[in-house]
Every structure is written in C-alpha cells, then in structure tokens.
C-alpha cells in the first residue's frame, strides 16, 4: 500500500479525545490531526515522539491531516487501524501470505455470524471458503515481542467465538494478526490486559481456528506485508 504522497514528519505534542492529536511540523506550524486508532496506544503517544502524517486533498474534510506512523526506538509503527484489511487483501492477491495462497476472489465486510461482518471472505477453485478476521497489532512491551490487545476488547472476543462457529459449520476460519511494527520477532497475547480475550483465543485455537501473525515493511512511502512470525499464544 503506497501512500498517495510521501508522509510529512512532525513531533507529537499530545493525543486527546482518542481520535485527535496535535503535532508540530518541521516548519514550526502546529496542526490538529485525525488519529484513526481507538486503542490505548501504550508507548506510542508520548510527547516529543517523531511522527509521520498524511494529508488529504479533499476540500470537504474537516481535518486534512492524518497520523500514520510513529517512531519508537528507531522502529516505525503504523497506528492507523483503517489500513490492515487493505494491506492483507493486497498481500493475498500477490500470494504473499503462504497459508492463504491460491484464493483469487476476495469479498470484504460480508455479513456472517451474530450480526457481524467478516473482514475478508476468500474463495478459490478447489479451495474451501476462508473466513479471515484481521486485527491490527502495535503494542510491544518487551523488545521484539508484539502483543494484542492493548485494551479490553469484547468485540474481539466475539469475533473469535464467531470464527469458532464457522469451523463447527465446516468452513475454514483464520485469525490474522497484522503487526504494523518493524521490530517484531514474535507475537503473543497480552493476557494481563484482557484475560477474557485470552480465554476466547484458547477456545478458538483448540476448535481449529488458524492463528497467523505477519509483520510489515514500513517506510514513509509505503506499508507492505512482510512475512510470518511465530505465534506464542
């Protein structure tokens, strides 16, 4: 996924009201930006951090600037939770996710389960349909270890239960954790943050839901899915 134009660098002043942040640009101007991330963003929103912004060309948009990346100890981290579904869909189309190779039809936001929508529903000749849920991962509290979730997520536990139901109905179900960090070597659940989600993960995995974790290559010009990393559980 290439950005329409190279991102603009700034320094974070503060994040507030969850979806807003003030950023000082290199030229001295302070701008209010949209933060497309409802999570806690632990360790990613400290004043003075180097951040990267995109700017919308839409004349009707209230906030033209969007916060895309933050630099943490030399690593780039993608904080925009609107991107993972697109990134994974592009990677599937390019056969860059080995476990999902061969699928040539991708539908997004298809209704399923208990009043939910699956992120990606994959189909391909001779292959079982695959229900794929994508979760954005950016939390890291130990060097090299990416974790999910960064806050309590009842919705996330519900998605795991619904994927479990899909397996019981004879379908293939996949939970794909997309790690928007350039310093991740392994993935684990943040069970202390949300024990209920951890229990739902264990039930889903035991029932046959496939658990995948992939990291990303990130630059101020583009983000792409890189390769798999171990899921420690």
PAZAPA-4460 file (N, C-alpha, C; in steps of 0.05 Angstrom, whole numbers, plus 32768, in hexadecimal, padded with zeros to 4 digits):
% residues 233
    n_x    n_y    n_z   ca_x   ca_y   ca_z    c_x    c_y    c_z   seq   type   mol
   8011   7FE8   8000   8000   8000   8000   8012   8019   8000     1      X     A
   8012   8027   7FEA   8021   803F   7FE8   8010   8057   7FF0     2      X     A
   801C   8069   7FFF   800E   8081   8006   800D   8093   7FED     3      X     A
   7FF8   80A3   7FEA   7FF5   80B4   7FD2   800D   80C7   7FCF     4      X     A
   8019   80CF   7FE5   8031   80DF   7FE5   8042   80D8   7FFD     5      X     A
   805C   80DD   7FFC   806C   80D7   8014   8061   80E5   802D     6      X     A
   8063   80D7   8043   8058   80E2   805C   8069   80FA   8066     7      X     A
   805C   810B   8075   8069   8123   8080   8070   811E   809D     8      X     A
   8089   8125   80A4   8093   8121   80BF   808B   8137   80D2     9      X     A
   8087   8130   80EB   8082   8143   8100   8088   8138   811B    10      X     A
   8083   8147   8130   8087   813E   814B   806C   8140   815A    11      X     A
   8065   812A   8168   804C   8128   8176   804C   813B   818E    12      X     A
   8037   814B   8190   8033   815C   81A7   8022   814E   81BC    13      X     A
   800B   8144   81B3   7FF9   8135   81C4   7FE4   8127   81B4    14      X     A
   7FDA   8110   81BF   7FC3   8102   81B4   7FAC   8106   81C8    15      X     A
   7F94   810B   81BE   7F7E   8110   81D1   7F63   8109   81C3    16      X     A
   7F4F   8105   81D4   7F34   80FD   81CA   7F36   80E5   81B8    17      X     A
   7F4A   80D4   81BC   7F4F   80BB   81AD   7F55   80BF   8190    18      X     A
   7F46   80CF   8182   7F49   80D1   8165   7F55   80EB   815B    19      X     A
   7F61   80FB   816D   7F6E   8114   8166   7F8A   8115   8171    20      X     A
   7F9B   8123   8163   7FB6   8128   816D   7FC0   8142   8162    21      X     A
   7FD1   814F   8171   7FDF   8168   8168   7FFC   8161   8161    22      X     A
   8005   816A   814A   8020   8164   8140   802D   817D   8137    23      X     A
   8047   8180   813F   8057   8197   8135   8066   818E   811C    24      X     A
   8061   819C   8106   806F   8195   80ED   808B   81A1   80EE    25      X     A
   809C   8198   80DB   80B7   81A1   80DB   80BA   81BF   80D7    26      X     A
   80A8   81CB   80C9   80AA   81E8   80C4   80A0   81F9   80DB    27      X     A
   8096   81EC   80F1   808D   81FB   8108   806F   81FC   810B    28      X     A
   8060   81F5   80F6   8043   81F6   80F7   8038   81DF   8109    29      X     A
   8024   81E5   8119   8016   81D0   8128   7FFC   81CA   811B    30      X     A
   7FF7   81AF   8116   7FDE   81A7   8109   7FD0   8193   811A    31      X     A
   7FB5   8193   8119   7FA5   817E   8126   7F9F   8168   8112    32      X     A
   7FA4   814F   8119   7FA3   8139   8106   7F8F   8124   8110    33      X     A
   7F84   8115   80FD   7F73   80FF   8104   7F84   80E6   810B    34      X     A
   7F7D   80D9   8121   7F8A   80C1   812A   7F77   80AA   8127    35      X     A
   7F7A   809A   8112   7F68   8084   810C   7F70   806B   811C    36      X     A
   7F6E   806E   8137   7F75   8058   8148   7F66   805A   8163    37      X     A
   7F53   8048   8168   7F43   804A   8180   7F51   803E   8199    38      X     A
   7F68   8031   8195   7F75   8023   81AB   7F84   8035   81BE    39      X     A
   7F91   8027   81D1   7FA0   8036   81E6   7FBA   8042   81DB    40      X     A
   7FC5   8036   81C6   7FDE   803F   81BA   7FF4   8042   81CF    41      X     A
   7FF6   802E   81E0   800A   802E   81F5   8027   8030   81E9    42      X     A
   8036   8044   81F3   8051   8048   81EA   8054   8055   81CF    43      X     A
   803E   805D   81C2   803F   8067   81A7   8036   8084   81A5    44      X     A
   802F   8090   81BB   8023   80AB   81BA   802F   80BE   81CF    45      X     A
   804A   80BC   81D2   8057   80CD   81E5   8060   80E8   81D7    46      X     A
   805D   80FD   81E6   8064   8117   81DB   8081   8117   81D2    47      X     A
   8086   8123   81BB   80A0   8125   81B0   80A8   810F   819C    48      X     A
   8097   80FA   819A   809D   80E4   8188   809C   80EE   816B    49      X     A
   80AD   80E2   815B   80AE   80E8   813E   8096   80DA   8131    50      X     A
   8086   80E8   8122   806E   80DD   8116   806E   80E4   80F8    51      X     A
   805D   80D6   80E9   805B   80DB   80CC   803D   80DD   80C5    52      X     A
   8037   80F1   80B5   801B   80F8   80AF   8016   80F6   8091    53      X     A
   7FFD   80EF   808A   7FF4   80F1   806E   7FE1   8109   806D    54      X     A
   7FDE   8114   8055   7FCC   812B   8052   7FB8   8125   803C    55      X     A
   7F9E   8128   8042   7F89   8123   802F   7F86   813B   801C    56      X     A
   7F80   8135   8003   7F7B   814A   7FF0   7F5E   8152   7FEF    57      X     A
   7F4D   8145   7FFE   7F30   814A   7FFE   7F2B   8166   800A    58      X     A
   7F1D   8178   7FFB   7F17   8192   8006   7F01   8192   801B    59      X     A
   7EF2   817C   801E   7EDC   817B   8031   7EE4   816E   804B    60      X     A
   7EFC   8164   804D   7F04   8156   8065   7F0B   816A   807B    61      X     A
   7F00   8166   8093   7F04   8179   80A9   7F21   817A   80B2    62      X     A
   7F2D   8162   80B5   7F49   8161   80BC   7F59   8154   80A5    63      X     A
   7F68   8164   8096   7F76   8159   807F   7F8D   8146   8086    64      X     A
   7F98   8149   809E   7FAF   8139   80A6   7FA6   8120   80B5    65      X     A
   7FB4   8109   80AF   7FB0   80F0   80BE   7FCB   80E6   80C8    66      X     A
   7FCA   80DC   80E0   7FE2   80D0   80ED   7FE5   80B4   80E3    67      X     A
   7FFC   80AD   80D6   8000   8093   80CA   8015   8082   80D9    68      X     A
   802C   808E   80E0   8042   807F   80EB   804E   808E   8103    69      X     A
   805B   807E   8115   806A   808A   812B   8084   807A   812C    70      X     A
   809A   8088   8133   80B4   807B   8137   80B9   8075   8154    71      X     A
   80BF   805C   815A   80C5   8053   8176   80DF   8045   8176    72      X     A
   80F3   8051   8183   810E   8044   8185   8118   803B   816A    73      X     A
   8114   804C   8156   811F   8047   813B   810D   8036   812A    74      X     A
   80F7   802B   8135   80E5   801A   8126   80CD   802B   811E    75      X     A
   80C2   8026   8106   80A9   8033   80FD   8091   8022   8104    76      X     A
   807C   802F   810E   8064   8022   8116   804C   802F   8109    77      X     A
   803C   801F   80FB   8024   8029   80EF   800D   8029   8102    78      X     A
   8000   8041   8106   7FEB   8043   811A   7FD0   8045   810E    79      X     A
   7FCE   8047   80F4   7FB4   804B   80E6   7FA6   8030   80E3    80      X     A
   7F91   802B   80F3   7F83   8012   80F3   7F70   800F   80DB    81      X     A
   7F6F   8023   80C9   7F5F   8020   80B1   7F6E   8011   809B    82      X     A
   7F88   800D   809E   7F98   8001   8088   7F9A   7FE3   8088    83      X     A
   7F99   7FD4   809E   7FA0   7FB8   809D   7F8F   7FA7   8089    84      X     A
   7F75   7FAB   8087   7F66   7F9B   8075   7F70   7F9E   8058    85      X     A
   7F75   7FB7   8050   7F80   7FBC   8036   7F9B   7FAF   8032    86      X     A
   7FAC   7FB2   8046   7FC7   7FA6   8044   7FC6   7F88   8040    87      X     A
   7FB5   7F7B   8050   7FB2   7F5E   804E   7FA6   7F56   8033    88      X     A
   7F92   7F64   802A   7F86   7F5E   8010   7F9A   7F60   7FFA    89      X     A
   7FAB   7F75   7FFA   7FC0   7F78   7FE6   7FD4   7F61   7FE8    90      X     A
   7FDB   7F59   8000   7FEE   7F43   8003   7FE3   7F29   7FF9    91      X     A
   7FC9   7F24   7FFE   7FBC   7F0B   7FF4   7FBC   7F0B   7FD6    92      X     A
   7FB6   7F22   7FCA   7FB5   7F24   7FAD   7FD1   7F1F   7FA1    93      X     A
   7FE6   7F25   7FAF   8001   7F21   7FA6   800D   7F06   7FAF    94      X     A
   7FFC   7EF5   7FBB   8005   7EDB   7FC6   801C   7EDF   7FDA    95      X     A
   801B   7EF5   7FE9   8031   7EFA   7FFC   802B   7EEE   8018    96      X     A
   8014   7EE2   801B   800D   7ED4   8034   800A   7EB7   802D    97      X     A
   801E   7EA7   8033   801F   7E8C   8029   8007   7E7B   8031    98      X     A
   7FFD   7E7F   8049   7FE7   7E70   8053   7FCD   7E76   8044    99      X     A
   7FCC   7E8D   8036   7FB4   7E95   8028   7FB9   7E97   800A   100      X     A
   7FCD   7E8A   8000   7FD3   7E8A   7FE4   7FBE   7E7B   7FD4   101      X     A
   7FB9   7E84   7FBC   7FA6   7E76   7FAA   7F8A   7E81   7FA9   102      X     A
   7F84   7E92   7FBD   7F69   7E9E   7FBD   7F6A   7EB6   7FA9   103      X     A
   7F56   7EB6   7F97   7F56   7ECC   7F83   7F3E   7EDD   7F84   104      X     A
   7F2D   7ED8   7F98   7F15   7EE9   7F9C   7F14   7EF2   7FB9   105      X     A
   7F13   7F0C   7FBD   7F13   7F17   7FD8   7EFB   7F2A   7FDA   106      X     A
   7EEA   7F25   7FED   7ED3   7F36   7FF4   7ED8   7F42   800F   107      X     A
   7ED1   7F5B   8013   7ED6   7F69   802C   7EBB   7F6F   803A   108      X     A
   7EBD   7F6E   8055   7EA6   7F76   8065   7E8D   7F67   805F   109      X     A
   7E8F   7F4C   805D   7E78   7F3B   8056   7E6A   7F34   8070   110      X     A
   7E4F   7F37   8072   7E41   7F30   808A   7E44   7F12   8091   111      X     A
   7E47   7F0D   80AA   7E49   7EF1   80B3   7E45   7EF1   80D1   112      X     A
   7E43   7ED9   80DD   7E42   7ED6   80FA   7E2A   7EE4   8106   113      X     A
   7E2F   7EEF   811E   7E1A   7EFC   812D   7E1C   7F1B   8129   114      X     A
   7E10   7F23   8113   7E0F   7F40   810D   7E2B   7F4C   810A   115      X     A
   7E3D   7F3D   80FC   7E58   7F47   80F8   7E5E   7F47   80DA   116      X     A
   7E75   7F51   80D3   7E7F   7F51   80B8   7E9C   7F46   80B9   117      X     A
   7EA2   7F33   80A8   7EBD   7F28   80A7   7ECE   7F3C   8097   118      X     A
   7EE6   7F3F   809F   7EF8   7F52   8091   7EFC   7F4A   8074   119      X     A
   7F04   7F30   8070   7F09   7F26   8055   7EFE   7F0A   8053   120      X     A
   7EEE   7F06   803E   7EE5   7EEB   8037   7EF2   7EE3   801D   121      X     A
   7F02   7ECE   801E   7F12   7EC5   8008   7F05   7EAD   7FFA   122      X     A
   7F07   7EAC   7FE0   7EFE   7E95   7FD0   7F12   7E8F   7FBA   123      X     A
   7F14   7E76   7FB3   7F26   7E6E   7F9D   7F1F   7E52   7F93   124      X     A
   7F24   7E4D   7F7B   7F1E   7E33   7F6F   7F2B   7E1C   7F7E   125      X     A
   7F1B   7E09   7F87   7F26   7DF2   7F95   7F2E   7DF7   7FB2   126      X     A
   7F28   7E0F   7FBC   7F2F   7E16   7FD8   7F16   7E1B   7FE8   127      X     A
   7F17   7E15   8002   7F01   7E1B   8014   7F01   7E3A   8018   128      X     A
   7EE9   7E45   8019   7EE7   7E61   801F   7EF5   7E67   803A   129      X     A
   7F03   7E7D   803C   7F11   7E84   8054   7F07   7E9E   805F   130      X     A
   7EFE   7E9D   8078   7EF5   7EB5   8087   7F0D   7EC0   8095   131      X     A
   7F16   7ED8   808E   7F2E   7EE4   8099   7F28   7EFD   80A9   132      X     A
   7F2E   7EFD   80C2   7F2C   7F15   80D3   7F48   7F20   80D6   133      X     A
   7F4B   7F3B   80D3   7F65   7F48   80D5   7F65   7F5B   80ED   134      X     A
   7F7A   7F58   80FD   7F7E   7F6A   8114   7F98   7F7A   8112   135      X     A
   7F96   7F93   8116   7FAE   7FA4   8116   7FBD   7FA1   8130   136      X     A
   7FD7   7F9D   812E   7FE8   7F9A   8146   7FFE   7FAF   8146   137      X     A
   8000   7FBE   815C   8015   7FD2   815E   8021   7FD3   817A   138      X     A
   8016   7FC4   818D   8020   7FC5   81A8   803A   7FB4   81AA   139      X     A
   804E   7FBF   81B8   8066   7FB0   81BF   8071   7FBA   81D9   140      X     A
   8073   7FA8   81ED   807D   7FAF   8207   8097   7FA2   820E   141      X     A
   80A0   7F90   81FC   80BA   7F83   81FF   80C7   7F84   81E3   142      X     A
   80E2   7F88   81E2   80EF   7F89   81C8   80E9   7F70   81B7   143      X     A
   80E0   7F76   819F   80DB   7F60   818B   80C0   7F52   818E   144      X     A
   80B1   7F58   81A3   8097   7F4A   81A8   8080   7F5D   81A3   145      X     A
   8070   7F56   818F   8057   7F64   8189   8040   7F56   8198   146      X     A
   802D   7F67   81A2   8017   7F5C   81B2   7FFC   7F67   81A9   147      X     A
   7FE8   7F58   81AE   7FCC   7F60   81A9   7FBB   7F54   81BF   148      X     A
   7FA7   7F63   81C9   7F9F   7F7E   81C3   7FAE   7F92   81D4   149      X     A
   7FA9   7FAC   81CF   7FB5   7FC0   81E0   7FA0   7FCD   81F3   150      X     A
   7F87   7FC3   81F1   7F72   7FCB   8203   7F5D   7FB5   8202   151      X     A
   7F4A   7FB5   8215   7F35   7FA1   8216   7F24   7FA2   81FC   152      X     A
   7F1F   7F8B   81F0   7F10   7F8B   81D7   7EFC   7F75   81D7   153      X     A
   7EE4   7F7B   81E0   7ECE   7F68   81DF   7EC7   7F61   81C3   154      X     A
   7ECA   7F74   81B1   7EC4   7F70   8194   7ED8   7F5B   8189   155      X     A
   7EF1   7F5D   8191   7F05   7F4A   8188   7EFF   7F2E   8191   156      X     A
   7EF6   7F2B   81AA   7EEF   7F10   81B4   7ED7   7F05   81A5   157      X     A
   7EC4   7F16   819E   7EAD   7F0E   818F   7EB5   7F04   8173   158      X     A
   7EC8   7F12   8167   7ED2   7F09   814D   7EDF   7EED   814E   159      X     A
   7EEE   7EE8   8163   7EF9   7ECD   8167   7EE4   7EB8   816A   160      X     A
   7ECF   7EBE   8179   7EB9   7EAB   817C   7EAB   7EA5   8161   161      X     A
   7EA8   7EBA   8151   7E9A   7EB7   8138   7EAC   7EA7   8124   162      X     A
   7EC6   7EAB   8125   7ED7   7E9B   8114   7ED6   7E7D   811D   163      X     A
   7ED4   7E79   8137   7ED1   7E5E   8141   7EB8   7E51   8136   164      X     A
   7EA2   7E60   8135   7E89   7E56   812A   7E8C   7E4F   810C   165      X     A
   7E9C   7E5F   80FD   7EA0   7E59   80E1   7EAF   7E3E   80DE   166      X     A
   7EC2   7E38   80EF   7ED0   7E1F   80EE   7EBC   7E08   80F3   167      X     A
   7EAB   7E0C   8107   7E97   7DF7   810E   7E84   7DF2   80F7   168      X     A
   7E7F   7E07   80E7   7E6D   7E04   80D0   7E7B   7DF8   80B7   169      X     A
   7E95   7DF2   80BA   7EA4   7DE6   80A4   7EB4   7DF8   8093   170      X     A
   7EB7   7E11   809B   7EC6   7E25   808C   7EE3   7E28   8097   171      X     A
   7EF3   7E35   8087   7F0E   7E3C   8090   7F0C   7E58   809D   172      X     A
   7F19   7E5B   80B4   7F19   7E75   80C2   7F35   7E7C   80CA   173      X     A
   7F3C   7E95   80C6   7F57   7E9F   80CB   7F57   7EB9   80DA   174      X     A
   7F66   7EBB   80EF   7F6B   7ED4   80FD   7F87   7EDD   80F6   175      X     A
   7F89   7EF3   80E8   7FA3   7EFD   80DF   7FAA   7F17   80EE   176      X     A
   7FBF   7F15   80FE   7FC9   7F2C   810D   7FDE   7F3A   80FC   177      X     A
   7FD7   7F53   80F3   7FEA   7F62   80E2   7FF9   7F75   80F3   178      X     A
   8013   7F71   80F5   8024   7F81   8107   8030   7F98   80F8   179      X     A
   8026   7FB0   80FD   8030   7FC8   80F0   8048   7FD3   8100   180      X     A
   805D   7FC3   8102   8076   7FCB   810F   808D   7FBF   80FF   181      X     A
   80A3   7FCD   80FF   80BB   7FC2   80F1   80CE   7FB5   8104   182      X     A
   80C7   7FB2   811D   80D9   7FA6   8130   80CF   7F8C   813D   183      X     A
   80BA   7F80   8132   80AD   7F68   813E   80BB   7F4F   8134   184      X     A
   80C0   7F3D   8147   80CC   7F23   8140   80B9   7F0C   8148   185      X     A
   80A6   7F11   815A   8093   7EFD   8162   807A   7F0B   816C   186      X     A
   8065   7EFB   816F   804B   7F06   8177   803F   7EF6   818E   187      X     A
   8032   7F04   81A1   8025   7EF7   81B7   800D   7F07   81BF   188      X     A
   7FFB   7EFB   81CE   7FE4   7F09   81D9   7FEC   7F19   81F1   189      X     A
   7FE0   7F30   81F4   7FE3   7F40   820D   7FCD   7F37   8220   190      X     A
   7FD1   7F20   822C   7FBC   7F14   823C   7FB6   7F24   8255   191      X     A
   7FC9   7F33   825F   7FC4   7F43   8276   7FB2   7F5B   8270   192      X     A
   7FB3   7F64   8257   7FA2   7F7A   824E   7F85   7F72   824C   193      X     A
   7F80   7F5A   8240   7F65   7F50   823D   7F64   7F32   8240   194      X     A
   7F61   7F27   8258   7F61   7F0A   825C   7F4A   7EFD   824D   195      X     A
   7F33   7F0B   824A   7F1C   7EFF   823C   7F23   7EFA   821F   196      X     A
   7F31   7F0D   8213   7F3A   7F08   81F7   7F4D   7EF1   81F5   197      X     A
   7F5F   7EEF   8209   7F72   7ED8   8209   7F64   7EBE   820A   198      X     A
   7F4F   7EBC   821B   7F3F   7EA3   821D   7F31   7E9D   8203   199      X     A
   7F26   7EB2   81F6   7F18   7EAE   81DC   7F2C   7EA4   81C7   200      X     A
   7F44   7EAF   81C7   7F59   7EA7   81B5   7F5F   7E89   81B8   201      X     A
   7F62   7E80   81D1   7F68   7E64   81D7   7F52   7E52   81CD   202      X     A
   7F39   7E59   81D1   7F23   7E49   81C8   7F22   7E47   81A9   203      X     A
   7F27   7E5E   819C   7F26   7E5F   817F   7F3D   7E4E   8173   204      X     A
   7F54   7E51   817E   7F6B   7E42   8174   7F67   7E24   8177   205      X     A
   7F5C   7E1C   818E   7F57   7E00   8193   7F41   7DF5   8180   206      X     A
   7F2F   7E06   8178   7F19   7DFE   8166   7F22   7DFC   8149   207      X     A
   7F39   7E07   8142   7F43   7E05   8127   7F45   7E20   8118   208      X     A
   7F40   7E36   8126   7F45   7E50   8119   7F63   7E53   8116   209      X     A
   7F6C   7E5A   80FE   7F88   7E5E   80F8   7F91   7E79   8102   210      X     A
   7FA7   7E7A   8110   7FB2   7E93   811B   7FCC   7E9A   810C   211      X     A
   7FCC   7EB0   80FE   7FE3   7EB9   80EF   7FEC   7ED4   80F8   212      X     A
   8006   7ED9   80F7   8011   7EF4   80FC   8025   7EFB   80E6   213      X     A
   8021   7F12   80DB   8033   7F1D   80C6   803C   7F39   80CD   214      X     A
   8055   7F3F   80C8   805F   7F5A   80CD   805F   7F6A   80B3   215      X     A
   8068   7F83   80B5   8067   7F95   809E   8082   7FA2   8099   216      X     A
   8086   7FA9   8080   809B   7FBC   8078   808E   7FD7   8077   217      X     A
   809B   7FEA   8085   808E   8005   8087   80A3   801A   8081   218      X     A
   809B   802C   806F   80AB   8044   8069   8098   805C   8067   219      X     A
   80A2   8074   8066   808F   808B   8062   8082   808C   8046   220      X     A
   808A   8079   8035   807E   8077   801A   806A   8061   8018   221      X     A
   806D   804B   8026   805A   8035   8023   805C   8022   803B   222      X     A
   8047   8012   803D   8046   7FFC   8050   803E   7FE3   8040   223      X     A
   804D   7FCD   8045   8046   7FB3   8038   8049   7F9D   804D   224      X     A
   803B   7F88   8048   803D   7F70   8059   8058   7F63   8053   225      X     A
   8066   7F5C   8068   8081   7F50   8065   8080   7F32   8066   226      X     A
   8080   7F27   807E   8081   7F0A   8081   8076   7F00   809B   227      X     A
   8073   7EE6   809F   8068   7EDB   80B7   807B   7EDD   80CF   228      X     A
   8070   7EDF   80E6   8080   7EDD   80FF   8072   7EC9   8112   229      X     A
   8080   7EBD   8124   8074   7EA9   8136   805E   7EB4   8147   230      X     A
   8049   7EA4   814A   8033   7EAA   815D   8037   7E9A   8176   231      X     A
   803E   7EA8   818C   8044   7E9A   81A4   802B   7E93   81B4   232      X     A
   8015   7EA1   81AF   7FFC   7E9B   81BD   7FF9   7EAB   81D7   233      X     A
***
